[in-house]
Amino acid sequence: MEGTEMNKRNEKQIIGEQISMQVIMRLRQIFQEMSKHSKFILENHKITVPQLICLHEVYEHGPISFGALTKIVYLNNSTTTGIIDRLEKRELVRRTRISKDRRQVHVEITDQGIKFINQAPKPIKDQFVDRIISLDEEKIALILWSLEMLVDMLGNEDSTIKIPTPPIHITQPDGNLTVENEI
């Protein structure tokens, strides 16, 4: 009996490793595609994707503290500070003091920053945006939920996005099989 249980554990471990490798390869593909688009944006618009994301979040949230911005964009404080320095140098954002406490600094977008953001490319390809909006809500929920699960499984304790559990009935990508989900 012990040998059979040991074999089952070994089989599970092997299957887990195979699935993990598939996940890693897909994540690498995603990273490569995003990297290509990032290079395109940098070459054609002279801004990095992290800068573009920070600029967009400053635009969306109005004057925002460095700490809040850092949490929203999932970057560390020094990286966010460097990004804001570069955006400020281009006069796309400005730092503003909100009290006598010199440490309390917020970042706000300038008129030039608003003009830039209105003409800026998306941080992800238009083709992706078009494809994602063409999906039904059930598939979008499943994608978001799956990504959140990946983040959690990879050990990100700071995961703050709360994605609702996907619908009970999920159509498989081949369109042929509907599965009852017990998540």
N, C-alpha and C positions, 0 to 999 in steps of 0.2 A: 504494500500500500504506500509506503514511504517513497519508493522509487517512482510510482505513478504520480504522486503529488509533486515530487521534485521535477519530473518531466513537464508537468502542467505549468509549474512556475517558470521553468526555463523557456517553454514555448511562449508563455505570456511575455516574458522579458524580451525574447527575440522579436515578437510581434510589435511590442512597444518601441523597440529600437528601430524597427523598419518604418513604423508610422512616424516616429520622431525624425528620421532622415527625410521622409517625404515632406514633412512640415518645413524642415530647414531648407530643403531645395526650393519649395514654393516661396518661402520668405525671401530667399536669395533672388529669385526671379522678380518678386515685387520690388525689392531694393534696387536691382539693376534698372528696371523700368523707371523708377522714381529718380534714380541717379541720372539717367539720360535726360529726363525732362528738366532736372535741376541745372544741368550743364547748359541746356538750351536757354533757360531763363537767364542764367548768369551772362551768357554770351550776348544775348539779344536785348536784355533789359537792365543789365548791370546791377542786379540784386540777387542775393541768394534766397533759396526757399525759406530757411529759418528767418531771414530778415523780412521777407514778404509775409510770412505767417505772423510774426510779431507786429508788423505794421498793421496788418488786417485786424488783429485783436485789439490794438490800441484804438483803431478807428471804431470798432464795434462796441468797445466798453467805455469810450470816453476817457477822460483822465483816469489813469490806473496806476496803482503802486507797482513797484518793481516786484515785490513778493507775489502779488496776485498774478501779474503777467507771467512770472516764472512758473507758477503752478498751472496756469492755463495752457502754456505751450510745452510743458514737460521738458524744460531746460534748467540747468543749474544757474545760480545767481551770476557767476562770473561770465558765463556764455551770454546770458541775457544782457548784462551790462555792456559787453563788447558789441553786441548787435545794436543796442540803443545808441552807443557812441557813434557807430558808423551811420545809422539812420539820422542822428542829430547832425553829423558832419554834412550830410546831404540836404539838411534842412527839411526833412520829412517829418520829424518829431521834435519836441522840445521838452526839457525837464522843467517842472514847475514845483515850487515849494508850497506846501499847503498849510504850513504852520511855522511858528518860530523855531521849532525843532528842525535843525538842518538835515537830520536823517530822514525826515518825512518828505520824500520826493515822489511826485507822480510824473508819468509820461503822458503827453497828449499829442495828438496829430496836428500838424500845421496845415495851412491852406494848400501849400505845395504837396504835402503828404496826401491830402484828400484828392487832389488832382491826379497824383500818381496812382493811388489805389483804384480810382475810377477807370484808369486806363491799363492797369497792371494785368498781367496774365494770371491765370489761376495757378495755385501751387501744384496742381495735378492736371493732367491732360484733359482737354475738353471732351475728348472721346470717352474718357472714364465717366465724367459727369453725365454725359448724354446716356451712356449705358445704365448707370445706376438709377437715373430718374425714370428709365423705361421699365424698371422692375416693379412688380407689385409689392405692396407693403409687407407681405409675408416674407418674401425673399430678402428684402432690405433688413427686416428685423432679424432674420436668421444670420445674415452676413455680420451685422453689428454685434449680435450676441456671440457669434463664433469668435470674432476678433477680441471681444472682451474676455472670453474664456481663455484665449491664447495668452493675452496679457497677464491674466491671473495665474495661469499655469506656468508662465515663465518667471513668476515670482515677484511681480510688481505689486508691492504692498500699497502703493499710493493710488491705485486705480480708483478713480472717483466717478467714472461714467457708469450709470446704472441703466443697463439695457434690459427692457422687459423680456421675459421668457418668450421664445418664439411660439407661434401658434401651434395648437395640438396637431393639426394635419399639415404635413409638409410634403410638397411634391418634389421628388428627386430631380436632379438636373436633367436626366434623360426624359423626364416628363411621363414616364410609364408607371411609376410606383408611388403610391401615397402611403406614408408611414405615420402611425400614431406615435407621437413623441411624449415621453414620460419625464421630461426635464423639469 
